[in-house]
Amino acid sequence: MKEHRIKHMAVFSLKYSPTAEETKAFLKDGERILTGIPGVEHFEVLRQISMKTDFDFGFSMELNCQEAYNSYNEHPSHQAFVEERWKTEVEKFQELDFIQVNR
């Protein structure tokens, strides 16, 4: 990851079983909607396999800089996804935002 890039991740569990059709739809829709936002790069939909956490999935992406991160958060598609899907279908979550450490 290059300096000043932000790796934004949200790890979460849904209100549905991990194998439910609703889960598949949420993950597919999330990827489609969020990758359509300008500045979103290297988007991944992830499934948790560690027994050390109780989150089931993750969305991970990179953004070029703080301005791109702010634009993503304020984008109408992101805002609508959060209001219409995230707040109604996600049971619990944690957001993580990283920048590279200069050594």
C-alpha positions as CSV (number, residue, x, y, z in Angstrom):
1,M,0.0,0.0,0.0
2,K,1.4,3.4,-1.0
3,E,1.9,6.2,1.5
4,H,-1.2,8.4,2.2
5,R,-3.6,5.6,0.9
6,I,-6.3,4.6,3.3
7,K,-7.3,1.0,3.7
8,H,-10.9,1.1,4.9
9,M,-12.4,-2.1,6.3
10,A,-15.7,-2.9,7.9
11,V,-16.1,-6.3,9.6
12,F,-19.6,-7.4,10.4
13,S,-22.2,-10.0,11.0
14,L,-25.6,-9.9,9.5
15,K,-29.0,-10.7,11.0
16,Y,-29.2,-13.7,8.7
17,S,-27.3,-17.0,8.6
18,P,-24.0,-16.7,6.8
19,T,-25.4,-19.1,4.1
20,A,-28.8,-17.4,3.7
21,E,-30.0,-16.0,0.4
22,E,-30.4,-12.6,2.1
23,T,-26.7,-12.7,3.1
24,K,-25.7,-13.5,-0.5
25,A,-27.8,-10.6,-1.7
26,F,-26.4,-8.2,0.8
27,L,-22.8,-9.0,-0.1
28,K,-23.5,-8.8,-3.8
29,D,-25.4,-5.6,-3.5
30,G,-22.8,-4.1,-1.2
31,E,-20.0,-4.9,-3.7
32,R,-22.0,-3.5,-6.7
33,I,-23.0,-0.3,-4.9
34,L,-19.8,0.5,-3.2
35,T,-17.5,-0.2,-6.1
36,G,-19.6,2.2,-8.2
37,I,-18.4,5.1,-6.0
38,P,-15.5,7.1,-7.5
39,G,-12.2,6.5,-5.7
40,V,-12.9,3.0,-4.4
41,E,-10.1,0.7,-5.4
42,H,-9.1,-2.9,-4.6
43,F,-12.6,-3.7,-3.1
44,E,-12.9,-7.2,-1.5
45,V,-15.7,-9.1,0.0
46,L,-14.2,-11.3,2.7
47,R,-15.5,-14.2,4.9
48,Q,-14.0,-14.6,8.3
49,I,-12.5,-18.0,9.1
50,S,-10.8,-17.3,12.5
51,M,-12.3,-18.7,15.7
52,K,-10.9,-15.6,17.6
53,T,-13.6,-13.2,16.4
54,D,-17.3,-13.4,16.1
55,F,-17.7,-11.3,12.9
56,D,-18.7,-13.2,9.8
57,F,-17.7,-11.0,6.9
58,G,-15.7,-8.0,5.8
59,F,-15.6,-5.4,3.1
60,S,-12.2,-4.0,2.4
61,M,-11.1,-1.2,0.0
62,E,-8.4,1.3,-0.6
63,L,-8.8,5.0,-1.2
64,N,-6.0,7.3,-2.5
65,C,-6.1,10.0,0.2
66,Q,-8.1,11.6,2.9
67,E,-10.1,13.6,0.3
68,A,-11.1,10.5,-1.5
69,Y,-12.1,8.9,1.8
70,N,-14.2,11.9,2.7
71,S,-15.8,11.9,-0.7
72,Y,-16.7,8.2,-0.4
73,N,-18.3,8.7,3.0
74,E,-20.4,11.6,1.7
75,H,-21.3,10.0,-1.6
76,P,-25.1,9.6,-2.0
77,S,-24.8,5.9,-2.9
78,H,-22.8,5.2,0.3
79,Q,-25.2,7.2,2.4
80,A,-28.2,5.3,0.9
81,F,-26.6,1.9,1.4
82,V,-25.9,2.7,5.0
83,E,-29.5,4.0,5.7
84,E,-31.4,1.4,3.6
85,R,-29.3,-1.8,4.0
86,W,-26.6,-1.5,6.6
87,K,-28.7,-0.1,9.5
88,T,-31.4,-2.6,8.9
89,E,-29.5,-5.8,8.1
90,V,-26.2,-5.6,10.0
91,E,-26.3,-7.0,13.5
92,K,-22.9,-5.8,14.6
93,F,-19.8,-4.3,13.1
94,Q,-16.4,-2.7,13.5
95,E,-14.8,-0.2,11.2
96,L,-11.1,-0.1,10.7
97,D,-9.1,2.6,8.8
98,F,-5.4,2.3,8.3
99,I,-2.6,4.2,6.7
100,Q,0.9,2.8,6.1
101,V,3.4,3.4,8.8
102,N,6.5,5.2,7.7
103,R,9.5,3.2,8.9
